[in-house]
Amino acid sequence: MRRVRHGHLIAALSAALAATPASAAPLHIEAGRLIDGVTNEVRTGQCITVEAERITAVAPCGNTPDGATVIDWSAFTVLPGLIDLHTHLADLGQSADLAAPMKASPAETALVGARNARVTLEAGFTSVRDVGTYRGLTDVTLRNAIDRGDVPGPRMWVAGAYLTIPRGGGELNGVVPNDQLPPDMRLGVAATPEEAAAKTTYLLDHGADFIKTIATGAVLAIGTEPGAPELTPEQLRTIVKVAHARGKRVTAHAHGAEGIKNAIHAGVDSIEHASLADEEALQLAKKHGTWLAMDIYNGTWIDEVGTKEGWPEEYLRKNRETTDAQRAAFRRAVELGVNIGYATDAGVYPHGLNARQFRNMVRYGMTPMQAIQSATGRAAEEMGRGDVGAILPGRYADFVAVKADPLADITALEKIDHVMKGGVLVR
């Protein structure tokens, strides 16, 4: 048995745990306080046994398995690795330069994505749903590199590209005529239901894990309005039919109430943003079990940093028109018991700051435990995953540990002390 205590050389522990998971010695993790991500119980004196990347047991501490490495986190609160359902890792990030995504080659974009992936993982987000990139399929490349172990990063589930109408909220508008954009920046552009079906099939055939549709205009897209519907109800229904027939989920970027309702009636599984959702839209989401992924922090970043850096006034105006409305809709959705997952739109603001949203979720109606579950067990449920998001036998050994109590102060999650992914210590 090898015992490792907080304060010892992390580099030595990392080297010991970086062996191929299938051949590494079992881990025996002593948790001071344990939040499992699915129940409201906080347990003490629990030990987690890990073998070959997975949790094999969670039980009161007792005898240590023979040959196990003991990790002493008895001074920490241990939680499942966090999940962000709305990120853009394989992209350059938002700036005042509209042309930036086109100036960067696919290779450069992927390398930037590798950096974004590393800082996201180090911040405690061991899984993400990546909901689109201007350089189509760059997210597939990044996901595959992480899966192979070529670069460090979270588990990724990727969309491949945005399914959008020509000159819609998923296009790089305002740089050159859209038909002169590089072909890989228009992989999801569809003008008819038939084209929407073909584009859906193409993305799934080329590695997309789910489909991201653009059902309304966007805040951060020139020439589109957040409240205006874009993909038609027929296009949305066609996309959902094709994706669901292959066992894949569909999410819809939708700010405006009409676009939200169109998407829910079409059968999408989740709604991104939902900024201008009215009572009817929220009640409809509740009735259909549709998930909401509401990024209620980044409006603050856009207003403060975007103004300072000179982002397009159109962006700033639309952000002002949606930020407070979105937070009010979030509060009402919490009151109604609508399904809500943790989703930040990281990439609009810097990757690695994903946890800043927790404070707003608590401020606008969630309890700290609800906010934590939205980024653990509930987020896994939204993705249809039974292998992440909880400290339960059979799940991946993805954990974060914090010295402070996040139930007393949710901002404790903004500074994670330790991160483990698949039984390998990240920090």
NUFIFI-588159 format. One record per residue (C-alpha): residue in three letters; x, y, z. Coordinates in steps of 0.2 Angstrom, whole numbers, plus 2048, in hexadecimal, padded with zeros to 3 digits. Layout:
N
('ALA'; (X; Y; Z))
...
This chain:
427
('MET'; (800; 800; 800))
('ARG'; (806; 811; 7FC))
('ARG'; (7FF; 820; 805))
('VAL'; (7FF; 832; 7FD))
('ARG'; (7FA; 841; 808))
('HIS'; (7F6; 852; 803))
('GLY'; (806; 85D; 803))
('HIS'; (811; 84F; 7FC))
('LEU'; (819; 851; 7EB))
('ILE'; (80A; 851; 7DF))
('ALA'; (817; 84E; 7D1))
('ALA'; (81B; 83D; 7D9))
('LEU'; (809; 838; 7DB))
('SER'; (805; 83D; 7C9))
('ALA'; (813; 832; 7C2))
('ALA'; (80D; 824; 7CD))
('LEU'; (7FB; 825; 7C7))
('ALA'; (7FF; 829; 7B4))
('ALA'; (802; 817; 7B0))
('THR'; (7F6; 80F; 7A4))
('PRO'; (7E6; 80E; 7AE))
('ALA'; (7E3; 7FB; 7AA))
('SER'; (7F4; 7F7; 7B1))
('ALA'; (7F5; 803; 7C0))
('ALA'; (7F3; 7FE; 7D2))
('PRO'; (7E2; 801; 7DA))
('LEU'; (7DE; 812; 7E2))
('HIS'; (7D7; 814; 7F3))
('ILE'; (7D1; 826; 7F5))
('GLU'; (7CC; 82C; 807))
('ALA'; (7BF; 839; 805))
('GLY'; (7BC; 846; 813))
('ARG'; (7AB; 84A; 80D))
('LEU'; (7A3; 842; 7FE))
('ILE'; (796; 84A; 7F2))
('ASP'; (791; 83C; 7E6))
('GLY'; (788; 847; 7D9))
('VAL'; (778; 83E; 7D9))
('THR'; (771; 83F; 7EB))
('ASN'; (770; 84D; 7F7))
('GLU'; (779; 843; 805))
('VAL'; (78B; 849; 80A))
('ARG'; (794; 83A; 811))
('THR'; (7A4; 83A; 81C))
('GLY'; (7B0; 82C; 81F))
('GLN'; (7AE; 825; 80D))
('CYS'; (7BB; 81C; 803))
('ILE'; (7BB; 81A; 7F0))
('THR'; (7C4; 80C; 7E8))
('VAL'; (7C9; 80E; 7D6))
('GLU'; (7CF; 801; 7C9))
('ALA'; (7D3; 803; 7B7))
('GLU'; (7CB; 814; 7B5))
('ARG'; (7BB; 810; 7BE))
('ILE'; (7B4; 811; 7CF))
('THR'; (7B2; 7FF; 7D6))
('ALA'; (7AC; 803; 7E8))
('VAL'; (7A6; 812; 7F3))
('ALA'; (7A4; 80D; 805))
('PRO'; (7A9; 812; 817))
('CYS'; (7BC; 811; 819))
('GLY'; (7C3; 801; 81F))
('ASN'; (7D0; 7F5; 819))
('THR'; (7DB; 7FB; 80B))
('PRO'; (7DB; 7F0; 7FC))
('ASP'; (7EC; 7E7; 7FA))
('GLY'; (7F8; 7F0; 7EF))
('ALA'; (7ED; 800; 7EE))
('THR'; (7F4; 811; 7EE))
('VAL'; (7EB; 81B; 7FB))
('ILE'; (7E7; 82D; 7F7))
('ASP'; (7E3; 837; 807))
('TRP'; (7D6; 844; 803))
('SER'; (7CE; 844; 814))
('ALA'; (7D0; 856; 816))
('PHE'; (7C6; 85A; 806))
('THR'; (7B5; 859; 7FF))
('VAL'; (7B5; 84D; 7F0))
('LEU'; (7A9; 84E; 7E2))
('PRO'; (7A7; 847; 7D1))
('GLY'; (7B1; 84F; 7C3))
('LEU'; (7A7; 85E; 7BD))
('ILE'; (79D; 85E; 7AC))
('ASP'; (79B; 86D; 7A1))
('LEU'; (78D; 86B; 794))
('HIS'; (791; 87A; 789))
('THR'; (7A3; 87D; 784))
('HIS'; (7AC; 882; 775))
('LEU'; (7BE; 87A; 778))
('ALA'; (7C2; 878; 765))
('ASP'; (7C1; 88A; 761))
('LEU'; (7CB; 89A; 763))
('GLY'; (7C0; 8A3; 770))
('GLN'; (7B6; 8B3; 76F))
('SER'; (7BF; 8C3; 76A))
('ALA'; (7BC; 8D3; 761))
('ASP'; (7C3; 8CC; 751))
('LEU'; (7B5; 8C4; 747))
('ALA'; (7C1; 8BC; 73B))
('ALA'; (7CB; 8B3; 748))
('PRO'; (7C3; 8A2; 745))
('MET'; (7C7; 8A3; 733))
('LYS'; (7D8; 8A9; 735))
('ALA'; (7DD; 899; 73F))
('SER'; (7E0; 889; 735))
('PRO'; (7D7; 879; 73B))
('ALA'; (7E8; 873; 742))
('GLU'; (7EB; 883; 74C))
('THR'; (7D9; 882; 752))
('ALA'; (7DC; 871; 758))
('LEU'; (7EC; 876; 762))
('VAL'; (7E2; 884; 76A))
('GLY'; (7D5; 877; 76F))
('ALA'; (7E2; 86D; 777))
('ARG'; (7E7; 87B; 782))
('ASN'; (7D5; 87F; 786))
('ALA'; (7D2; 86C; 78A))
('ARG'; (7E1; 86C; 796))
('VAL'; (7DC; 87B; 7A0))
('THR'; (7CA; 875; 7A1))
('LEU'; (7CF; 864; 7A8))
('GLU'; (7DA; 86D; 7B5))
('ALA'; (7CC; 877; 7BA))
('GLY'; (7C2; 867; 7BF))
('PHE'; (7B7; 865; 7B0))
('THR'; (7BB; 853; 7AB))
('SER'; (7AD; 852; 79F))
('VAL'; (7A6; 85E; 792))
('ARG'; (799; 85F; 785))
('ASP'; (7A1; 869; 777))
('VAL'; (793; 871; 76D))
('GLY'; (79B; 877; 75D))
('THR'; (7AA; 87F; 754))
('TYR'; (7AB; 88A; 745))
('ARG'; (7B9; 87E; 73E))
('GLY'; (7AE; 86F; 73C))
('LEU'; (7B3; 85F; 743))
('THR'; (7C2; 866; 74C))
('ASP'; (7B9; 861; 75C))
('VAL'; (7B9; 84F; 756))
('THR'; (7CC; 850; 754))
('LEU'; (7CF; 857; 765))
('ARG'; (7C3; 84A; 76D))
('ASN'; (7CD; 83C; 765))
('ALA'; (7DE; 843; 76A))
('ILE'; (7D8; 844; 77C))
('ASP'; (7D1; 832; 77B))
('ARG'; (7E1; 82C; 774))
('GLY'; (7EB; 835; 782))
('ASP'; (7F4; 840; 776))
('VAL'; (7EF; 850; 780))
('PRO'; (7E7; 852; 791))
('GLY'; (7D5; 857; 792))
('PRO'; (7C4; 853; 798))
('ARG'; (7B9; 846; 790))
('MET'; (7B0; 84E; 781))
('TRP'; (7A0; 84B; 778))
('VAL'; (7A0; 856; 769))
('ALA'; (794; 85D; 75C))
('GLY'; (79F; 85E; 74D))
('ALA'; (798; 86E; 746))
('TYR'; (789; 879; 748))
('LEU'; (779; 875; 73E))
('THR'; (773; 886; 739))
('ILE'; (76A; 88F; 72B))
('PRO'; (775; 899; 71E))
('ARG'; (77B; 8A9; 727))
('GLY'; (773; 8A3; 737))
('GLY'; (779; 8A3; 749))
('GLY'; (785; 895; 746))
('GLU'; (78E; 89D; 737))
('LEU'; (79D; 8A9; 738))
('ASN'; (794; 8B8; 731))
('GLY'; (79B; 8C9; 72D))
('VAL'; (7AD; 8C4; 727))
('VAL'; (7AB; 8BF; 715))
('PRO'; (79C; 8BA; 70B))
('ASN'; (797; 8AA; 713))
('ASP'; (798; 89F; 703))
('GLN'; (7AB; 8A4; 703))
('LEU'; (7AE; 89D; 715))
('PRO'; (7B9; 88D; 715))
('PRO'; (7AF; 87D; 712))
('ASP'; (7B3; 876; 724))
('MET'; (7AA; 886; 72B))
('ARG'; (79A; 882; 723))
('LEU'; (798; 86F; 726))
('GLY'; (787; 871; 72F))
('VAL'; (77F; 87F; 724))
('ALA'; (76E; 879; 71E))
('ALA'; (760; 882; 714))
('THR'; (753; 874; 713))
('PRO'; (74D; 866; 71D))
('GLU'; (756; 85A; 711))
('GLU'; (767; 863; 713))
('ALA'; (764; 863; 726))
('ALA'; (762; 850; 725))
('ALA'; (771; 84E; 71B))
('LYS'; (77C; 859; 726))
('THR'; (776; 850; 735))
('THR'; (77B; 83F; 72D))
('TYR'; (78C; 846; 728))
('LEU'; (791; 84D; 739))
('LEU'; (78C; 83C; 741))
('ASP'; (795; 832; 734))
('HIS'; (7A5; 83D; 738))
('GLY'; (7A5; 83B; 74B))
('ALA'; (799; 847; 753))
('ASP'; (792; 840; 763))
('PHE'; (782; 84B; 762))
('ILE'; (77A; 858; 757))
('LYS'; (77A; 86B; 75B))
('THR'; (76D; 875; 752))
('ILE'; (76B; 888; 751))
('ALA'; (758; 88B; 753))
('THR'; (759; 89E; 756))
('GLY'; (765; 8AC; 753))
('ALA'; (774; 8AF; 75E))
('VAL'; (77B; 8BC; 769))
('LEU'; (78D; 8B9; 762))
('ALA'; (789; 8B9; 750))
('ILE'; (788; 8C7; 744))
('GLY'; (777; 8CA; 73C))
('THR'; (76D; 8BF; 746))
('GLU'; (761; 8C2; 754))
('PRO'; (75F; 8B7; 764))
('GLY'; (74C; 8B8; 764))
('ALA'; (74A; 8B3; 751))
('PRO'; (747; 8A1; 74C))
('GLU'; (753; 89A; 73F))
('LEU'; (752; 887; 73C))
('THR'; (740; 883; 737))
('PRO'; (735; 877; 741))
('GLU'; (736; 86B; 733))
('GLN'; (749; 86C; 732))
('LEU'; (74A; 869; 745))
('ARG'; (73F; 85A; 744))
('THR'; (749; 853; 736))
('ILE'; (759; 855; 73F))
('VAL'; (752; 84D; 74F))
('LYS'; (74B; 83F; 745))
('VAL'; (75C; 83B; 73D))
('ALA'; (766; 83C; 74D))
('HIS'; (75A; 833; 758))
('ALA'; (759; 825; 74C))
('ARG'; (76C; 823; 74F))
('GLY'; (76A; 824; 762))
('LYS'; (772; 836; 762))
('ARG'; (76B; 845; 76C))
('VAL'; (767; 856; 765))
('THR'; (769; 867; 76D))
('ALA'; (763; 877; 767))
('HIS'; (76B; 888; 769))
('ALA'; (75B; 893; 76C))
('HIS'; (759; 8A3; 775))
('GLY'; (748; 8A9; 76F))
('ALA'; (738; 8A1; 776))
('GLU'; (731; 89D; 765))
('GLY'; (741; 894; 760))
('ILE'; (742; 88B; 771))
('LYS'; (730; 884; 76E))
('ASN'; (733; 87F; 75C))
('ALA'; (742; 875; 762))
('ILE'; (739; 86D; 770))
('HIS'; (72A; 868; 765))
('ALA'; (737; 861; 759))
('GLY'; (73D; 855; 766))
('VAL'; (74E; 85C; 76B))
('ASP'; (756; 856; 77B))
('SER'; (75D; 866; 781))
('ILE'; (75D; 879; 77F))
('GLU'; (76C; 884; 77F))
('HIS'; (76B; 896; 787))
('ALA'; (757; 897; 788))
('SER'; (75A; 8AA; 78C))
('LEU'; (749; 8B0; 787))
('ALA'; (73F; 8A1; 78C))
('ASP'; (72D; 8A6; 791))
('GLU'; (722; 89D; 79D))
('GLU'; (71B; 892; 78F))
('ALA'; (72C; 88D; 789))
('LEU'; (731; 888; 79B))
('GLN'; (721; 87F; 79E))
('LEU'; (724; 876; 78D))
('ALA'; (736; 871; 792))
('LYS'; (72F; 86A; 7A3))
('LYS'; (721; 860; 79A))
('HIS'; (72D; 858; 78D))
('GLY'; (73C; 856; 799))
('THR'; (746; 861; 78E))
('TRP'; (757; 866; 796))
('LEU'; (75C; 878; 797))
('ALA'; (76F; 87D; 796))
('MET'; (76F; 88F; 79C))
('ASP'; (77F; 898; 79C))
('ILE'; (77B; 8A5; 7A9))
('TYR'; (78C; 8AC; 7AD))
('ASN'; (794; 8B0; 79C))
('GLY'; (788; 8BF; 799))
('THR'; (792; 8C8; 7A7))
('TRP'; (7A3; 8C4; 79E))
('ILE'; (79C; 8CA; 78D))
('ASP'; (796; 8DA; 794))
('GLU'; (7A6; 8DE; 79E))
('VAL'; (7B4; 8D7; 793))
('GLY'; (7AB; 8D9; 783))
('THR'; (7A9; 8EB; 786))
('LYS'; (7BB; 8EE; 78B))
('GLU'; (7C2; 8E4; 77C))
('GLY'; (7B6; 8EC; 76F))
('TRP'; (7AC; 8DD; 76A))
('PRO'; (79F; 8E2; 75D))
('GLU'; (791; 8ED; 764))
('GLU'; (784; 8E1; 75D))
('TYR'; (78B; 8D4; 768))
('LEU'; (78A; 8DF; 777))
('ARG'; (779; 8E5; 774))
('LYS'; (772; 8D4; 772))
('ASN'; (77B; 8CE; 781))
('ARG'; (773; 8DC; 78B))
('GLU'; (762; 8D7; 785))
('THR'; (763; 8C5; 78A))
('THR'; (76E; 8C4; 79A))
('ASP'; (761; 8C9; 7A7))
('ALA'; (753; 8C1; 79E))
('GLN'; (75D; 8B0; 79E))
('ARG'; (760; 8B1; 7B0))
('ALA'; (74E; 8B4; 7B4))
('ALA'; (749; 8A6; 7A9))
('PHE'; (756; 89B; 7B2))
('ARG'; (74E; 89F; 7C3))
('ARG'; (73D; 89B; 7BD))
('ALA'; (743; 88B; 7B5))
('VAL'; (74A; 886; 7C6))
('GLU'; (73A; 88A; 7CE))
('LEU'; (731; 87F; 7C2))
('GLY'; (73D; 870; 7C3))
('VAL'; (742; 870; 7B1))
('ASN'; (751; 866; 7AD))
('ILE'; (761; 871; 7AE))
('GLY'; (772; 86C; 7AA))
('TYR'; (783; 875; 7AD))
('ALA'; (787; 87F; 79E))
('THR'; (793; 88E; 79C))
('ASP'; (797; 892; 78A))
('ALA'; (7AA; 892; 78F))
('GLY'; (7B3; 898; 780))
('VAL'; (7A9; 8A8; 780))
('TYR'; (7B3; 8AB; 790))
('PRO'; (7C3; 8A2; 794))
('HIS'; (7C4; 890; 797))
('GLY'; (7C8; 88A; 7A8))
('LEU'; (7BC; 897; 7B0))
('ASN'; (7AD; 88B; 7AD))
('ALA'; (7AA; 88A; 7C0))
('ARG'; (7A5; 89D; 7C1))
('GLN'; (794; 899; 7BC))
('PHE'; (790; 88F; 7CC))
('ARG'; (78E; 89F; 7D6))
('ASN'; (781; 8A6; 7CA))
('MET'; (777; 896; 7CA))
('VAL'; (776; 897; 7DD))
('ARG'; (772; 8AA; 7DC))
('TYR'; (764; 8A7; 7D0))
('GLY'; (75B; 899; 7D9))
('MET'; (764; 889; 7DB))
('THR'; (76B; 882; 7EB))
('PRO'; (77D; 87E; 7EB))
('MET'; (77A; 86B; 7EB))
('GLN'; (76E; 86E; 7DB))
('ALA'; (77C; 878; 7D3))
('ILE'; (789; 86A; 7D6))
('GLN'; (77D; 85D; 7D0))
('SER'; (77A; 867; 7C0))
('ALA'; (78C; 865; 7BC))
('THR'; (78E; 853; 7C2))
('GLY'; (77F; 846; 7C2))
('ARG'; (773; 851; 7B9))
('ALA'; (77F; 856; 7AC))
('ALA'; (783; 843; 7A9))
('GLU'; (770; 840; 7A8))
('GLU'; (76E; 84E; 79B))
('MET'; (77B; 846; 790))
('GLY'; (774; 834; 792))
('ARG'; (784; 82E; 79A))
('GLY'; (785; 821; 7A8))
('ASP'; (798; 821; 7A9))
('VAL'; (79C; 833; 7B0))
('GLY'; (795; 840; 7BC))
('ALA'; (793; 835; 7CC))
('ILE'; (79E; 82D; 7D9))
('LEU'; (796; 81C; 7D7))
('PRO'; (79D; 80B; 7D3))
('GLY'; (79F; 808; 7C0))
('ARG'; (7A2; 81B; 7BC))
('TYR'; (7B2; 822; 7B6))
('ALA'; (7BD; 827; 7C5))
('ASP'; (7BC; 83A; 7C1))
('PHE'; (7BD; 844; 7D1))
('VAL'; (7C0; 856; 7D7))
('ALA'; (7C5; 85A; 7E9))
('VAL'; (7C4; 86B; 7F2))
('LYS'; (7C9; 870; 803))
('ALA'; (7BB; 87C; 806))
('ASP'; (7A9; 876; 807))
('PRO'; (7A0; 87A; 7F7))
('LEU'; (78F; 878; 7FF))
('ALA'; (793; 887; 80B))
('ASP'; (79C; 891; 7FD))
('ILE'; (799; 88B; 7EB))
('THR'; (7A7; 896; 7E5))
('ALA'; (7B3; 889; 7ED))
('LEU'; (7B1; 880; 7DC))
('GLU'; (7BA; 88E; 7D3))
('LYS'; (7CA; 888; 7DB))
('ILE'; (7CB; 876; 7DA))
('ASP'; (7D9; 86E; 7E4))
('HIS'; (7DA; 85D; 7DC))
('VAL'; (7D4; 855; 7CC))
('MET'; (7D4; 843; 7C7))
('LYS'; (7CE; 83C; 7B6))
('GLY'; (7CC; 82A; 7B3))
('GLY'; (7D7; 826; 7C3))
('VAL'; (7E5; 831; 7BD))
('LEU'; (7E9; 840; 7C8))
('VAL'; (7E9; 850; 7BD))
('ARG'; (7ED; 85C; 7CB))
